[in-house]
Amino acid sequence: MRIARFSIDGNVAFGVVEGDARSGDGLVLDIIKGHPFAEFERSGKRIPLDKVRLLPPVLPNKVVAIGRNYAEHAAELGHEVPEVPTAFFKPSTSVIGPDDPIVYPSFSHEVHHEAELAVVIGRMCSQVPRERVADVILGYTCANDVTARDVQRVEDQWARAKGFDGSCPLGPWVVTDLDPSDLAVMCTVNGEQRQLGRTGQMVRSIEDLVVHITEAMTLLPGDVILTGTPAGVGPINVGDEVAVTIEGIGTLTNKVIKRG
Ligand code: MG
């Protein structure tokens, strides 16, 4: 099931996405009564997807991101895969939705795309044992861990480099019934392929990451884990259109604009 969050006429709601974009019939949203973090009913009220504005599919309290989780990507930046996973935060204010602009930050001259599989947490959880990980996950979406690479090189903590406003595009929706173990993860800039990897290349699996993170902190419904990016990261500039596509989920597209 694909669950989107959207606004129409000033109202915000969740809806189940129906239809197959490839068939040309267009997609529709069946509006959900309530929210997807508990059992919910579909209203049967359907709206064409092209009549709404898609929002970030969740509003995370926190985004916990993992660095250097694909060996080839660690190597391209001159790093080894760390012995323990490198975790960092992206603040809630970094999150933007599908088609929202990425505003180029004033303090950087080298902003990179990082296409990543995002795990969306479905229930409050801590100290999650490996065999319970599937129970705490609502589903998966596409993410772009937008990074001010020049700033990341000179500042030990990555709060500014990876936490600026708009540095965490998420979407277009959450897919709940998906085996995430070997999905193609792709990034294009202006239609040209930059990154192509598979989640099967991750050094630490999603189970490993949920166990590792929840040893330390409670995750809340709607919190997001970014699972690292495959090789091929590179610059995005004002005017570029960057698209993250994950097999079985869809495409998250954002344009880079100049600060107004
Ligand atoms: Mg990343």
Residues whose N, C-alpha, C, O or C-beta is under 5 A from the ligand:
A	BS01	MG	I66 E114 D145 G228 T229
